[in-house]
Amino acid sequence: MTATGHSPGDAMLVNTESAVLENDADGVEAAGHFRIYLGAAAGVGKTYAMLNEGHRRSERGADVVIGLVECHKRPHTEGLCADLEVIPRRIVEYRGTAFEEMDLDALLQRHPKVALVDELAHTNVPGSSHNPKRWQDVMELLGAGIDVITTVNIQHLESIADAVEQITGVPIKERVPDWVLRKADQIELVDSSPEQLRRRMLHGNIYPPEKVPQALTHFFREDNLMALRELALRFLADETEEELLEHLKARHTGVLWETSERILVGVTAAPGTDAIVRRASRMASRIKAELHVLHIIAGEGNKRGDEKQLERLRQLTTDVGAHWNEIQAEDSAQALFEFARTHQITQIVVGSSARSRWQELKGGGSIVRKISMLAAPAGIDVHIIARRGQGEASAAINDMEE
């Protein structure tokens, strides 16, 4: 990685590494150029780097405006905002409190060449925009032909948020679908070591002094920051590798490449299945594999009450960039295997069985055992993922196994 800048007085080096991504994800087709500054946590310098880039574009003659920047009372960040045009924020009253939000309509009407929009994962206050999420506002700006430069932390990525919750113990409520980041023309990692970040916290450069002690003993613990940094580095390394492969393919069209990995995850409406899909998504992302999600309807159809959970799973499948499939079959293991063989699946991911050993023997064995026996001769790997949060009361029998 190369050093590209620093905050005056902060003695913080901002390291960046770029990865050009293909605009081939599902969703709105972006017309404007899309650039993201990615960080492992708050305070690494994403907003500062974004503003520096805005100044560079402005000095080259581009029409640059600030759609919304959160300075968090940081003097050096506020100083960088002074010489750029700022679109006034929209004041919205919600439940008796006034909030300041980005004025999407005013920004669209102003129609600059480049818009700086901070905090991609932000949830809009009701009434401030016709979109519930800021990433949706950004997609609208891009669709209007406006270049957007934005910022986001790694914990807000949909396929990674569950892992961050488990590592830090902090719920991640604001999430951005994976395909949004894959829409980006360029992603730059703004990197800072855990030691640097904790020093910046102690110096009051991230949170107000009264919040510092709690932050340092909770989310900003050194082990948490190390894990978040590794997640950010891995994500960017994966995307960089993908870009390199595309580059080589484009210039060596006559070269035969190995068959792509394809992962199939079998899902039910049972509790904890969403975590299995996210785990499979991370596995697929690391090896650049295509991901399929398969729900098998056994018998006459879904149980009453399952449809809401299945709809959430369908949406999650879309958010992580996977393919949703649904078939009806009596023998779930055989159907899963046949789907895998037909679609040239190389790896199958299933959740661990909630059935007791006696139930498995009485019913002729678990679905996991059956799938493993079918898949092994075909050379298909089977991964069994433990179901978290599945207590005795809800450990109930996997839909596929009834």
Helices and strands as residue ranges (DSSP letters): E 2-7, E 12-16, E 18-19, E 34-39, H 46-59, E 64-68, H 75-81, E 85-86, E 90-94, E 97-101, H 104-110, E 114-117, H 134-143, E 147-153, G 154-156, H 158-168, H 178-182, E 186-190, H 194-202, G 209-211, H 212-217, H 222-251, E 262-267, H 273-286, E 290-297, H 306-319, E 323-328, H 332-342, E 347-351, H 357-362, H 367-378, E 381-385, G 399-401
